[in-house]
Amino acid sequence: MRNYSLDNLQSSNFFNNLVTQINDVEFYNDTMEARNILLGLKKAIKSNQDKLDPELIDQYREIKVRLKFILFLDISNDEVLDLLKHHIAVGIQMGYIDLLELLKTRISFLPMEDRDAYKDKIKNILLSNKEMLTRGKVKVGEESVGASVVNWLKVYNVAVGGGPATNLAQSNFYVRNSDFIHLSDKEKLDLKELFAVYEYLKRSSKTLSGNEDNMFVEDIDGSVSILKDGVFIDVSAVKSTPPKPSKKVENFLQATAPVSGSAGDTDAVSSLAAMAQQHSVGSLERRAIEEEIARLK
């Protein structure tokens, strides 16, 4: 169990190791570990609030924010709104968090009649968010202002309009806006994620393009499509490809392959079963071995 003592909280080594662990937790989407760290940090910082440097408290606060984004599907609806109101820039800048997909999944938990109102709340939060998302300034009208979430959205709305934007309008913005053109590649990606979230929030959940529920549709000719983000994707031609075993498994199968119906079948099945246990459930290697076992039986 991690020791959140005052000495550790003030230690740069402890802090750096914690950041490294948070990076791993984010990469693997380890929500259980995220929850444990968040609870431990909350309790420790509350107990040592008056003994910690304010700047260090801010650094730990950012770690807690990152953990909450990892736990985005587990926190309450009000916590989600508060998180987006004060820290959406952190969520957008996290490398392994897809904020748009998290939002869609989160909103899909709500009854259909409540979704649009909740999306409007989030949209209004974005349109008043003063967090800085990129470096430097952005030109709003004739004035150069801080490159905050709200100011970038003002610029974007002037360029593409207040309603749902077409792909062409968005593309024109990306190649013509001088402030956007001079951003780093990472900043451009962050802004595109912000605009994608904003565009999604404009669309009613009662429309095909704004609905969060992926639906399978079967045509009269038997073809199957999935409706995702208002687009029908034909999945009827998708076939399951047998997994290709690793070289180690392939060599073992060749070496132990008995003559069909021989007494060696039983020994081979036993050996294969033991080998299967060495691989995780659902892995390609285990599935390949299990298929061979089924064939021998």
DAWO-V423935 format. One record per run of one state. SS is the DSSP state (a for helix, b for strand, c for the rest). FROM is the first residue (numbers start at 1). TO is the last residue. Records with the same first field share a line. If there is no record, write none. Layout:
SS = FROM-TO + FROM-TO
This chain:
c = 1-5 + 10-11 + 29-30 + 48-48 + 52-53 + 71-76 + 94-98 + 109-111 + 127-131 + 141-142 + 161-166 + 177-177 + 182-184 + 203-214 + 219-223 + 229-230 + 235-246 + 257-263 + 277-283 + 297-297
a = 6-9 + 12-28 + 31-47 + 49-51 + 54-70 + 77-93 + 99-108 + 112-126 + 149-160 + 167-176 + 178-181 + 185-202 + 247-256 + 264-276 + 284-296
b = 132-140 + 143-148 + 215-218 + 224-228 + 231-234
